[in-house]
Amino acid sequence: MTTMTPAAWSRLLAMMREGSVVPVVGSRLLVDADGKGSLQAQVAAQLLHNYDVEMPEGGLPRFREVNEAVSLLKGKADLQELYSDIYIAMDALRRDGVVVPRPLQQLAAISDFRLLVTLTPDDLLAQALRQARRPVNEIVHTLKPSADQLTDLPRDWSQQGNTAQLLYLFGKARSTPQYSIHDEDMLEYAHNVIAGGDNKPKNFLAELHDRNLLLVGCNFPDWLSRFMLRATRKDRLVDTQGRRGWLVEPLASEDPVISFLGRYSPATSVLSNVDPTQFVDELHRRWLEAQTPGAANGVAVPAAAELPRPEKAMFFISYSRTTDQTSAFKVYEMLRRLGVAEAEIWFDRETLEPGKDYQRAILDGIRGCRYFLPVLSRAATQREEAFAFIEWDVATQRLPAMNRTFLVPLVVDDEHRPEAYAQASVAAWRDRHIDFGHAPGGEADTRVLDTLKQLVRAARPAI
């Protein structure tokens, strides 16, 4: 087992900047809005319900629910029809407005990742990339490709700007058997890679040979972990050739794969003492800090809690740290481009909810700021509890005394539907006919930009 020291984080971020790290994303990152439940569990429950099969006492193994549900249905259902049933259940989640898991949003926001691999058949990572305003080529490794599917990495991919290249290693969900739904399917897909079948994504795998894998929350059977590490290398595991790897997976110390990698793959760091979602959260936070102006030029950037806080800021950016940190950071960058100084913006970069002393400073900042910019999203407003709600309530209390523009809500979802948000403060703003701006993913539209420019001009004589 390995611990990520500050030096280890620095090395990982440096490799990411060079484009030499490829995240391989598994089912443990497919969590619901509260970050605890498994989205796979919802699909599996619907599947069992379709065939009147009771959920086993104690439930299904977490993050392997679909595989286990399929095993329970063998002999009770037509195996070929299960592919369609699972696809329909996944599509129902989408239509019900399932929130793209936060870890996937965070990975998608890291622009250093241009090659990505998903081991699950859903398109949630592709959705996250699009929400982050990144074009994406979806490359599908399947045993029975369709004419409408891109099946390998374009040869000119490196000239395609910020376009993300996303490989579905075990197929993408469709109504036909073109993706993996159980372990035996995975074995066949693995065999196709090893045997060099006609549909093997040769170009993509060739690029992986020269890069370092970051396997996060893959929840592999032991044999598949070994396969993944070996299939993506030119040489044997013991021949590191400068290659590094990270396996972020909650494993017991006696798990066979830990001893195996310790003996035969010394360049693979096994991070078994951290939850994969927490690892992604920390990675995203450190990457964001590295994007702060000055950091790239070697200028020391203070930690989030140490940044100076203006007593009377021009703009106070309020957001849910759990759901909208990436979008809020883009709003901050937008204000800076409009000529607003860092000392004129209260923007808290901390990932964790603040302590009591710091809370008081935040609330004082809201009471003293000129403009309050709450960042709104469906995911944020659906949270059961958040410190951001306290911030919004304090800002709302200032409205009766205002005779000018003060509160400027920004919707960062792709859809501009503030009427769909049931959170109490948001409902109060609608009742007051406050104008809700639209900044999908934190990128403001023309109307919002014009509004903010006017606010900055109006504020200058008073600052």
C-alpha positions, 0 to 999 in steps of 0.5 A: 500500500502507498500513501500519496505524499505532497511529492507524489502528488506533484509528480502525478500532476507534472505527468498529467500536464505532459499528457502522459496520464490516462484515467481508467474509470470504473463503477465505484465512481458511479455514485448518486447525488449524495455520493454514497449510493450506487447507480448500478444498484438502481439499474439492478433493482429495476432488472430484478423487479422486471422478472419478479425476482426478490432482492437477496437478503443483505442486497447485492455486492456494492458496485457489482450489482448488475453482474450479480443481478444477471447471475440471479436471472440466469435460467429465469430470463432470456440472456439476450433480452437482458442487454435490452432490459439493462439499456432501458433501465439506464435510459430511464435513469437519464430521463428521470434526470439522474445527476452526473456523478460528481467524481466524473464531473471533476475528472472531465474538468481536468483538461490535461486528460485527453485520453480517457477509458471507461469500464462501464457501459453508460455514457455518464463520463461522456455527459460530464465531458460535454457539461465541461464544454469539452468535445468528445469522441466516443470510441467503442470497443465491441465484438459486434460493431455498428456502422455508426460507432467510432471503433478506434482512436483517430490518427489525427487525435492529437491535432484535435485541440481539447477534444477528449478521446473516450474509450468504452473498453467493454462496449457501450450500452445499447438495446442489442448485445454489444456491451458487457453485462457480466464477468464472462462478457468481460472475459470475451472482451479481454480475449479480443484484446489479447488475441488481436481480434478484428475489432481491437482498438489498436490505435488507442491501445498503442497510445496507452503503451506509452502512458501511465495508467490511473485506475480509479474505482475499477472494482475489478475481479483480481484477474482483470486488474492484472490483465488491464495492467499487462494489456496496456504495456509493451513489456512485462510488468517487471520492466518498468521502462519509466512507466508508472501506474496507480491503482486506487481501490479499497482493498484489504492488505491481504488481497492477492493483487496487492502482493502480486503488484508488490512483487512484479510491478513495483512501479504501480502504486496501490492506494487502497487506504483511500476511497476512490471518490475522495481521491478524485476530489483531492486530485481535482482540488490540487489540479485547480490550485495549479491552474491559479494564475502565477502557479504555472510560472513558479510563483508560490500560490497560498493555500485556499484558506490562506488567501486574503479575504476582502472585507467589502468585495465587489463580487461574492461567489457562492457555490456548493463545494460538493457539486459546482467547484469547477463551474464556480472557478470558471465564473471567477476566471470570467470576472478576472477577465472583465478586469475585476481584481482578485482583491475585489472577489470573495471566492472560497476555493476550499473543498470542505465546508468551513469551520465555525470561525471561518463561517463567521468571516464568510457571512460577514463577507456576504453582508459587506459585498456589493454583488452576490453571485450564487452559482446554481445547479440541479445537483446543488439544489437537490442536496439535503444540506449545504453551507451554501444554503446558509449563504444564500439565505443571508444574502436574501435577507439583504434584499429588502433594504436594496435599491439597486442590483445586488443578487445575480444568480447564475444557472450553470446547468446546460438547461436554463430552468430555474423554475425547476429548482425547489430550494427555498432561497431560489424560490424566494428569488423567483417570487421577487422576480430576480433575473437568473443568468445562464452560464453553462458549466461556468461559461456565461452567455452574452447577456450575462457578460453584458450584465456583469460589465454594467455592474463593474462600471456601476461599482467603480465610483463606489470602490 
